[in-house]
Amino acid sequence: MSRSSQSLADLTAATCPDGLGWPAYERKLTTGIVHVGVGGFHRAHQARYLDDYLAAGGESHWGICGIGLMPSDAKLFQSLQQQHGMYCLTEKDDQDSTDRVIGSLHRLIFAPENPQEAIDALADPDVKIISMTITEGGYRYDFDKDRFFSEHPDIQHDLAHPQAPKTLFGYLWQAAKKRAALGDAGKVTFMSCDNVPHNGNVLRKAMLAFIELAEPDLKPWFEQSVSYPNSMVDRITPAPEAADAERIAERYGVNDPCALGCESFIQWVIEDNFIAGRPALEKVGAEFTRDVSPYEMTKLRLLNGSHLMMGFVGYLAGYERVDLAIKDAAILQLVRQYMELDAEPTLAQEVMPFRAYEDTLIERFGNSQIADQQVRICSDGYAKLKNYVMPVVRDAQRHGLSMHRLAFLFATFLAYLNGETDDGRPLRIIEFNLSDEQNQATRHDRLSLLKTDALFGQQPAGQDEAFLALVEHWYLRVVSEGGYNALKALLAEQ
């Protein structure tokens, strides 16, 4: 039975229930950061770092103004505005959880209804950082061909209707017109917080390509008065669910439709390239460095690669949750071997102690409170294999390492596309790079899906042909014996 509830908007430090953390600072904030894309990840990650910073005595001019660009943001923004930007965040590990109210988000603008207000906020000279989580698709960038999608309908709309933009780039264009007139006072940092490799570089390329189309005379300003730091972000944050709000209401008698949950682990590594100043987030755990690349490579190969290594075979074996799969002794052994024998030797720089980081990853994978879904891990598998695992394959070939585990990973991906678990139950397949028609057409020649220059960067030859022969060997074993039995055979033979 739930307790009678009061709105989060009506709470104060004095009336906040015991056990629910309240911001340890006065919320007399001004805006130093405008963030575009106030989804779950931003609220669990960047806003949490700023909340910690403010609680540690940080300067109050680093409050966050959140801007929503998507029409689908309307309901969330209405609720957040009613709560003065505050919301409850539950941080969960496998044994316990903590609940706190985040207060660093102090202003919200729903851009589709208030485009000029959004432009003015982005142009405000007191704003020194414009950050974003707009997902990979929001950059309108073809990563394979290293080109901007200038033909995208939303980009064409922004070029034709500059006062009513739809994309980040259209809004930044209009804000830049005002900032450019301010001289040095208009300088600003554009900071991507998306899980995109070299995200700052991608943002810079996309922004310059857009402005070349929109107003070429402004291009020098974007090159000289804006910095674009790369960053690496990490925190498992499932999509907010009704259960998150129900839990807060049940435990504290507080009504918060914006409540969300995440894991307790958090990491943020940022290139120290801020042309207009920044908050001292290193005081609350963020890491600043000259080069993010080694951290990024470590995460992609050890975390994302391990996710895939256990994802496809675990799903074939009938495990629908990551935490259940990693507790299987054979799958755990496979992941450990991949980390230590396949991924580690390809990492040139040990920016964090490998074994300690790997132990942390195993612990995170086993977090039953997060209960991450295998369908999420396996979705868009072709692109993930290309981005996260093919670099490991290339370096493993160069180092003369055993290729069996990596071949087994590709084999389980191909078997997963057949749409059935080892015992014949249907699998849910989400594969953006493969239509249903293509999937059916290649069912009797799965290896053809891998024999492309899109995956290998060239037509497979030499070492790649040998690797594909290993993939075929393990694929035939997976489909004839089942993924889990083939895994046991792999472990016995290697």
C-alpha positions in Angstrom: 0.0 0.0 0.0 1.5 3.3 -1.0 1.8 6.2 1.4 -0.2 9.4 0.7 2.0 11.5 -1.5 3.1 15.1 -1.9 4.5 16.7 -5.0 8.3 16.9 -5.2 7.7 20.6 -6.1 6.4 21.2 -2.6 9.3 19.7 -0.7 12.0 21.8 1.0 15.2 20.8 2.8 13.2 20.8 6.1 10.3 18.7 4.8 12.3 16.2 2.7 11.7 12.7 4.0 14.5 10.8 5.8 16.6 8.7 3.4 15.9 10.9 0.4 19.0 13.1 -0.2 18.3 16.8 -0.7 20.6 19.2 -2.6 23.2 20.4 -0.1 23.3 24.0 -1.4 20.9 26.9 -2.0 19.4 26.7 -5.5 20.1 30.4 -6.2 21.7 29.4 -9.5 22.5 31.2 -12.7 23.1 29.5 -16.0 26.6 28.8 -17.1 25.8 25.6 -19.0 23.0 25.1 -21.5 22.4 21.4 -22.2 20.5 20.2 -25.3 18.7 16.9 -24.8 17.6 16.4 -21.2 17.0 12.7 -21.4 17.7 10.0 -18.8 21.4 9.8 -19.4 22.1 13.5 -18.9 20.0 13.6 -15.8 21.8 10.5 -14.4 25.3 11.6 -15.5 26.3 15.3 -16.2 23.5 16.8 -14.0 24.6 14.5 -11.2 28.2 15.7 -11.5 27.1 19.3 -11.4 24.9 18.5 -8.4 27.9 17.1 -6.6 30.0 20.1 -7.6 27.5 22.6 -6.3 27.1 20.6 -3.0 30.9 20.7 -2.6 30.9 24.6 -2.6 31.2 25.1 -6.3 30.3 28.4 -8.0 26.6 29.0 -8.3 26.9 30.4 -11.9 27.3 26.8 -13.2 23.7 26.0 -13.1 22.2 24.1 -16.0 19.5 25.3 -18.4 18.0 22.3 -20.3 16.7 22.6 -23.8 14.4 20.0 -25.5 14.3 19.9 -29.3 12.1 16.9 -29.9 8.3 17.2 -29.8 8.3 14.0 -27.8 10.1 15.9 -25.0 6.9 17.9 -24.2 5.5 15.8 -21.4 8.9 15.4 -19.6 9.6 19.1 -19.8 6.2 20.0 -18.5 6.7 17.8 -15.5 10.2 19.0 -14.9 9.1 22.7 -15.1 6.4 22.0 -12.5 9.1 20.6 -10.2 11.5 23.6 -10.8 13.9 21.2 -12.6 14.3 18.8 -9.7 13.8 15.0 -9.9 14.7 11.9 -7.9 17.7 9.7 -9.0 18.0 6.2 -7.6 21.6 4.8 -7.9 21.6 1.0 -7.7 24.2 -1.6 -7.1 23.5 -5.3 -6.7 23.0 -5.1 -3.0 21.7 -1.7 -2.2 20.5 1.6 -3.6 20.5 5.3 -2.7 17.9 8.0 -3.5 18.6 11.7 -4.0 17.0 14.8 -5.4 19.1 16.4 -8.1 18.9 20.2 -8.2 21.5 21.4 -10.7 19.0 21.7 -13.5 17.3 25.0 -12.7 15.7 26.2 -16.0 14.0 24.4 -18.8 13.0 25.5 -22.3 10.9 23.4 -24.7 12.3 24.7 -28.0 9.4 23.6 -30.4 7.1 26.0 -28.5 9.7 28.7 -27.7 12.4 28.7 -30.4 13.5 32.3 -29.7 13.8 31.7 -26.0 16.1 28.8 -26.8 18.2 30.8 -29.2 18.5 33.6 -26.6 19.6 31.1 -24.0 22.3 29.7 -26.3 23.5 33.2 -27.2 23.7 34.4 -23.6 27.4 35.5 -23.0 27.1 34.2 -19.4 26.8 30.7 -20.8 30.3 29.4 -21.3 29.5 25.7 -22.1 26.8 24.4 -24.5 26.7 20.6 -24.0 24.5 18.0 -25.6 23.2 14.4 -25.6 21.4 14.1 -28.9 22.2 10.5 -29.7 24.4 9.4 -32.6 21.6 10.2 -35.1 21.4 13.8 -33.9 24.7 14.7 -35.5 23.3 14.0 -39.0 26.7 12.5 -39.8 27.6 9.4 -41.9 30.3 7.9 -39.9 31.2 5.3 -42.5 31.8 7.9 -45.2 32.9 10.7 -43.0 30.4 13.1 -44.4 27.6 15.4 -43.1 24.0 14.5 -44.1 23.4 17.9 -45.7 20.4 16.4 -47.6 18.6 15.4 -44.4 15.1 17.0 -44.4 15.6 18.6 -41.0 18.8 20.2 -42.2 17.1 21.5 -45.3 14.3 22.8 -43.1 16.7 24.8 -40.9 18.4 26.3 -43.9 15.0 27.5 -45.2 13.5 28.5 -41.9 16.3 29.9 -39.7 14.0 31.4 -37.1 12.3 28.1 -36.4 15.0 25.5 -36.4 14.6 21.7 -35.8 18.2 20.6 -35.3 20.9 21.5 -32.9 22.9 23.0 -35.8 20.1 25.4 -36.7 19.9 26.7 -33.2 23.6 27.1 -32.8 23.7 29.0 -36.1 21.2 31.6 -34.8 23.0 31.9 -31.5 26.3 32.3 -33.2 25.1 35.4 -35.0 24.6 37.1 -31.6 27.8 35.7 -30.0 30.0 36.7 -32.9 29.1 40.4 -32.3 30.4 40.1 -28.7 34.1 39.6 -29.4 35.9 37.5 -26.8 32.8 37.6 -24.6 31.0 35.4 -27.1 33.5 32.5 -27.0 32.0 29.2 -25.9 32.7 25.5 -25.6 30.5 23.0 -27.5 30.7 19.7 -25.5 29.3 16.5 -26.8 28.3 14.0 -24.0 27.1 11.3 -26.4 28.6 7.8 -26.6 30.2 8.5 -30.0 33.9 7.9 -30.6 35.8 11.2 -30.9 32.5 12.9 -30.2 34.0 16.4 -30.1 35.7 15.9 -33.4 32.5 14.7 -34.9 30.6 17.7 -33.6 33.2 20.1 -35.0 33.1 18.5 -38.4 29.3 18.5 -38.5 29.0 22.0 -37.3 31.5 23.4 -39.8 29.8 21.5 -42.6 26.4 22.9 -41.7 27.7 26.5 -41.4 29.4 26.2 -44.8 25.9 25.7 -46.2 24.1 28.2 -44.0 26.4 31.2 -43.7 30.0 30.7 -44.8 31.1 34.1 -43.4 30.5 32.7 -39.9 32.8 29.7 -40.4 35.9 31.5 -39.0 34.0 32.3 -35.8 33.1 28.6 -35.3 36.8 27.7 -35.9 38.4 30.3 -33.7 35.9 31.1 -30.9 34.5 27.7 -30.1 36.3 24.7 -28.6 35.1 21.1 -29.1 36.5 18.8 -26.4 36.2 15.1 -26.8 34.8 13.2 -23.8 34.1 9.6 -22.7 31.0 9.0 -20.7 30.0 5.8 -18.8 27.0 4.9 -16.7 24.4 2.3 -17.4 21.0 4.1 -17.4 18.0 2.2 -18.5 15.1 4.1 -19.9 13.0 5.5 -17.1 10.0 3.3 -16.1 6.9 3.8 -14.1 8.4 1.6 -11.5 11.0 4.2 -10.7 8.3 6.8 -9.8 6.2 4.1 -8.0 9.2 3.2 -5.8 9.8 6.8 -4.8 6.1 7.2 -4.0 6.0 4.0 -2.0 9.2 4.6 0.0 8.9 8.4 0.7 5.4 9.5 -0.1 6.7 11.8 -2.9 5.1 12.1 -6.3 7.8 12.5 -9.0 6.9 11.4 -12.5 10.4 12.3 -13.6 12.1 9.8 -11.3 14.7 7.5 -12.9 17.2 4.9 -11.9 20.8 4.0 -12.9 23.8 2.0 -11.8 26.0 3.3 -9.0 29.1 3.3 -11.2 29.9 6.6 -13.0 32.8 7.9 -15.1 33.5 10.9 -17.2 36.8 11.6 -18.9 37.1 14.9 -20.6 39.7 16.6 -22.9 40.7 19.7 -21.1 39.9 22.1 -24.0 37.5 24.8 -22.7 38.0 28.1 -24.4 35.7 30.1 -22.0 36.3 28.4 -18.7 34.8 25.4 -16.9 33.7 24.2 -13.4 36.3 22.3 -11.5 34.6 19.0 -11.9 37.8 17.1 -11.1 36.9 17.9 -7.4 33.9 15.5 -7.7 35.5 12.7 -9.7 35.5 13.8 -13.4 38.9 13.2 -15.0 40.5 15.8 -17.3 43.2 14.8 -19.7 45.0 16.0 -22.9 43.9 12.9 -24.8 40.6 11.0 -24.3 41.4 8.3 -26.9 43.1 5.7 -24.7 40.2 5.8 -22.2 37.7 5.6 -25.0 39.5 2.6 -26.6 39.7 0.8 -23.3 36.0 1.3 -22.7 34.9 0.3 -26.2 37.1 -2.8 -26.3 36.6 -4.1 -22.7 33.1 -3.0 -21.9 31.3 -2.8 -25.2 33.2 -5.8 -26.7 32.5 -7.9 -23.6 28.8 -7.0 -23.8 28.7 -8.5 -27.3 30.9 -11.5 -26.4 28.3 -12.6 -23.8 25.3 -11.0 -25.5 24.7 -13.2 -28.5 25.7 -16.6 -27.0 23.8 -15.7 -23.8 20.7 -14.8 -25.7 21.0 -18.1 -27.7 21.3 -20.0 -24.4 18.0 -18.4 -23.3 19.3 -15.7 -20.9 17.1 -12.6 -21.4 19.0 -10.5 -18.8 22.7 -9.6 -18.7 23.0 -10.1 -15.0 21.8 -13.7 -15.3 24.1 -14.5 -18.3 27.3 -13.3 -16.6 26.5 -15.5 -13.6 26.8 -18.6 -15.8 30.3 -20.0 -15.3 31.0 -20.8 -18.9 29.9 -17.4 -20.1 31.9 -15.7 -17.4 35.0 -17.7 -18.4 34.5 -16.7 -22.0 34.2 -13.0 -21.1 37.3 -13.2 -18.8 39.3 -14.8 -21.6 38.2 -12.2 -24.1 39.2 -9.4 -21.8 42.6 -10.8 -20.8 43.7 -12.7 -23.9 42.0 -10.8 -26.8 41.3 -7.2 -25.8 44.1 -6.4 -23.3 47.0 -7.2 -25.7 45.6 -4.7 -28.3 45.5 -1.8 -25.8 48.8 0.1 -26.1 48.3 2.2 -23.0 47.0 1.1 -19.6 45.2 4.3 -18.6 43.5 2.4 -15.7 44.6 -0.9 -14.1 43.2 -3.5 -16.5 42.3 -6.2 -14.0 40.7 -3.8 -11.5 38.6 -2.3 -14.4 37.7 -5.7 -15.7 36.6 -6.8 -12.2 34.4 -3.7 -12.0 32.9 -4.5 -15.4 32.0 -8.0 -14.3 30.4 -6.6 -11.1 28.4 -4.1 -13.2 27.3 -6.7 -15.6 26.0 -8.7 -12.7 23.9 -5.9 -11.2 20.5 -7.5 -10.8 18.9 -4.2 -9.8 19.6 -2.8 -13.2 18.7 -6.1 -15.0 19.9 -4.9 -18.3 18.2 -6.7 -21.2 20.0 -8.9 -23.7 17.8 -7.6 -26.5 19.3 -4.1 -25.9 22.9 -5.5 -25.9 22.3 -7.5 -29.2 20.4 -4.8 -31.0 22.1 -3.1 -34.0 24.7 -5.9 -33.8 26.3 -5.4 -37.2 27.2 -1.8 -36.4 28.4 -2.7 -32.9 30.6 -5.5 -34.2 32.1 -3.1 -36.8 32.7 -0.3 -34.3 33.7 -2.2 -31.1 35.1 -5.6 -32.2 36.6 -5.2 -35.7 39.4 -3.0 -34.3 40.2 -5.8 -31.9 40.2 -8.3 -34.8 42.6 -6.1 -36.8 45.0 -5.7 -33.8 44.8 -9.3 -32.8 45.8 -10.3 -36.4 48.7 -7.9 -36.2 49.8 -9.4 -32.9 49.5 -13.0 -34.1 46.9 -13.8 -31.4 44.5 -16.8 -31.4 41.4 -15.7 -33.4 39.0 -18.5 -32.1 37.1 -16.5 -29.5 36.6 -13.5 -31.9 35.5 -15.9 -34.7 33.1 -17.5 -32.2 31.6 -14.1 -31.4 30.9 -13.4 -35.1 29.5 -16.9 -35.4 27.0 -16.4 -32.6 25.9 -13.1 -34.2 25.1 -14.9 -37.4 23.2 -17.7 -35.5 21.3 -15.0 -33.5 20.0 -13.7 -36.9 18.3 -17.0 -37.4 15.9 -15.9 -34.7 15.8 -18.9 -32.3 17.3 -19.8 -29.0 19.2 -23.1 -28.7 15.9 -24.8 -27.6 13.8 -23.3 -30.4 12.2 -20.3 -28.7 11.9 -17.1 -30.8 14.4 -14.3 -30.3 13.6 -10.6 -30.8 16.0 -9.2 -33.4 16.6 -5.5 -33.8 19.0 -5.0 -36.7 19.0 -1.6 -38.4 21.5 -2.6 -41.1 19.6 -5.7 -42.2 16.1 -5.8 -43.6 13.8 -8.7 -43.0 14.2 -9.5 -46.8 18.0 -9.5 -46.6 17.9 -11.6 -43.5 15.8 -14.3 -45.2 17.8 -14.1 -48.4 21.0 -14.9 -46.6 19.7 -17.5 -44.3 21.5 -20.3 -46.2 24.6 -18.3 -46.7 25.2 -16.3 -43.5 28.9 -15.8 -44.1 28.0 -13.5 -47.1 26.8 -10.9 -44.5 30.4 -10.6 -43.3 32.2 -10.7 -46.7 31.8 -6.9 -47.3 34.2 -4.0 -47.4 31.7 -2.2 -45.1 32.9 -4.5 -42.3 36.5 -5.2 -43.2 37.4 -1.8 -44.9 38.3 -3.8 -48.0 37.3 -7.0 -49.8 38.3 -9.8 -47.5 41.7 -11.4 -48.4 44.6 -13.1 -46.8 44.2 -13.0 -43.0 40.5 -12.1 -43.4 39.8 -15.2 -45.4 41.5 -17.3 -42.7 39.4 -15.5 -40.1 36.2 -16.0 -42.0 37.0 -19.7 -42.3 37.2 -19.8 -38.5 33.9 -18.0 -38.3 32.3 -20.6 -40.6 33.8 -23.4 -38.5 32.2 -22.1 -35.3 29.0 -21.1 -37.0 28.4 -24.6 -38.2 29.1 -25.9 -34.7 26.7 -23.3 -33.2 23.8 -24.2 -35.5 24.4 -28.0 -35.2 25.2 -28.2 -31.5 23.6 -25.1 -30.1 25.4 -21.9 -29.0 26.0 -23.0 -25.4 27.3 -26.4 -26.3 29.6 -24.9 -28.9 30.8 -22.4 -26.2 31.7 -25.3 -23.9 33.6 -26.9 -26.8 35.5 -23.7 -27.4 36.5 -23.4 -23.8 37.7 -27.0 -23.8 39.8 -26.6 -26.9 41.4 -23.2 -26.3 
